[in-house]
Amino acid sequence: MINVLVVEDDAIARSVICAIIKSGGYNAMEADGGESALQICENANVKIDLILTDFKMPNMNGVELIKRLRIDHADMRAVLMSGFANDTVDTEGGKMTNLLFMRKPFLPQELLTMIRTALS
């Protein structure tokens, strides 16, 4: 089973995204922000294959979260989501590998296609 960790501070959006992921045959795990995502990754007894994270969240944005997770999981695949048209991904001058970007809102099939792309 492929495990996808969804990190989204909006509970309704998180619930919808997890339902779409489950409909695609993946296991969806939920975190409401960066700190809870770090705890889940640290305590998970399963491998997390992909992190799907919102870009703008309180306390820790999606890029910061991915950077922190990759300290211990260097090859972790990630999809960064944003609903803000002006968002750009600043990785402090360096290109982050295994990172894709997706604009919200998206259709269920677009999300599932992005997940397959990220995992391939």
C-alpha positions as CSV (number, residue, x, y, z in Angstrom):
1,M,0.0,0.0,0.0
2,I,1.3,3.5,-0.9
3,N,1.1,5.9,2.0
4,V,0.4,9.6,1.3
5,L,0.7,12.2,4.1
6,V,-1.7,15.1,3.5
7,V,-0.6,18.3,5.3
8,E,-3.3,20.9,5.1
9,D,-4.5,23.4,7.8
10,D,-8.0,23.6,6.4
11,A,-10.0,20.7,7.8
12,I,-12.5,20.6,5.0
13,A,-9.9,20.7,2.2
14,R,-7.8,18.1,4.0
15,S,-10.9,15.8,4.3
16,V,-11.7,16.1,0.6
17,I,-8.1,15.6,-0.5
18,C,-7.9,12.4,1.6
19,A,-11.1,11.1,0.2
20,I,-9.8,11.6,-3.3
21,I,-6.5,9.9,-2.5
22,K,-8.4,6.9,-0.9
23,S,-10.6,6.6,-4.0
24,G,-7.4,6.2,-6.0
25,G,-6.4,3.2,-4.0
26,Y,-3.8,4.9,-1.8
27,N,-3.6,5.1,2.0
28,A,-4.1,8.7,3.2
29,M,-2.7,10.0,6.5
30,E,-3.6,13.4,7.8
31,A,-1.7,16.3,9.5
32,D,-3.1,19.8,10.2
33,G,0.2,21.5,10.0
34,G,4.0,21.2,9.9
35,E,4.6,20.3,13.5
36,S,2.0,17.5,13.4
37,A,3.4,16.2,10.1
38,L,6.9,16.0,11.7
39,Q,5.5,14.1,14.6
40,I,3.6,11.7,12.3
41,C,6.7,11.0,10.2
42,E,8.8,10.5,13.3
43,N,6.4,8.1,14.9
44,A,4.9,6.3,11.9
45,N,5.4,2.6,11.8
46,V,4.9,2.6,8.0
47,K,7.0,4.2,5.3
48,I,5.5,7.5,4.0
49,D,5.9,7.4,0.2
50,L,4.7,10.9,-0.6
51,I,4.0,14.1,1.3
52,L,1.3,16.3,-0.2
53,T,1.5,19.7,1.6
54,D,-0.1,23.1,1.4
55,F,2.4,25.9,0.7
56,K,1.0,28.5,3.1
57,M,0.3,27.3,6.6
58,P,0.6,28.9,10.1
59,N,4.0,28.5,11.8
60,M,5.8,26.5,9.1
61,N,5.2,26.7,5.3
62,G,5.3,23.7,3.0
63,V,8.9,24.3,1.7
64,E,10.2,24.5,5.3
65,L,8.4,21.3,6.2
66,I,9.8,19.4,3.3
67,K,13.3,20.6,4.0
68,R,13.0,19.5,7.6
69,L,11.6,16.1,6.7
70,R,14.4,15.5,4.2
71,I,17.0,15.8,6.9
72,D,16.1,12.2,7.8
73,H,14.3,11.2,4.6
74,A,16.5,12.6,1.8
75,D,14.6,11.0,-1.1
76,M,11.1,11.8,0.2
77,R,8.8,12.7,-2.7
78,A,6.6,15.7,-2.3
79,V,3.9,17.7,-4.0
80,L,3.4,21.3,-2.9
81,M,-0.1,22.8,-3.3
82,S,-1.2,26.4,-3.3
83,G,-4.4,28.2,-4.0
84,F,-2.7,31.6,-4.3
85,A,-1.9,32.7,-7.8
86,N,1.1,34.7,-6.9
87,D,2.9,32.0,-4.9
88,T,6.3,31.0,-6.1
89,V,8.5,28.3,-4.6
90,D,11.6,29.8,-3.1
91,T,14.0,27.0,-2.2
92,E,16.7,29.5,-1.2
93,G,18.5,29.4,-4.5
94,G,18.6,25.6,-4.8
95,K,16.4,23.3,-6.8
96,M,14.7,20.8,-4.6
97,T,14.5,17.3,-6.2
98,N,11.5,15.1,-6.0
99,L,9.2,18.1,-5.6
100,L,6.2,19.0,-7.8
101,F,3.9,22.0,-7.6
102,M,0.1,21.9,-8.0
103,R,-2.3,24.8,-8.1
104,K,-5.6,24.6,-6.1
105,P,-8.4,24.1,-6.8
106,F,-7.9,20.9,-8.8
107,L,-10.1,18.1,-10.1
108,P,-9.9,14.7,-8.4
109,Q,-8.3,13.1,-11.6
110,E,-5.7,15.9,-11.7
111,L,-4.7,15.1,-8.1
112,L,-4.4,11.4,-8.8
113,T,-2.4,12.0,-11.9
114,M,0.0,14.2,-9.9
115,I,0.4,11.6,-7.3
116,R,1.2,8.9,-9.9
117,T,3.7,11.4,-11.5
118,A,5.4,12.1,-8.1
119,L,5.8,8.5,-7.3
120,S,7.2,7.5,-10.7
